[in-house]
């Protein structure tokens, strides 16, 4: 499912105009992005949690040339699946 399909599904489920639903989805995603950018964690019970992980710099290798390359330190988002989501995916059941 992509963002457009999500908006369409929510629009039908909630009986809202697609433009309104699009604004809601954008607001939610922007709020989540801003929270992670500020270093906050996000927990959605039954679905999962989002956090930011800090990775230190290290020396890697360029796979084409084999030369050593210095990889800079970075922060990346991390998602940990919740128990209910994990069970739903494993059993192939719809919620």
Order of alpha helices (4+ residues) and beta strands (2+ residues): alpha-alpha-beta-beta-beta-beta-beta-alpha
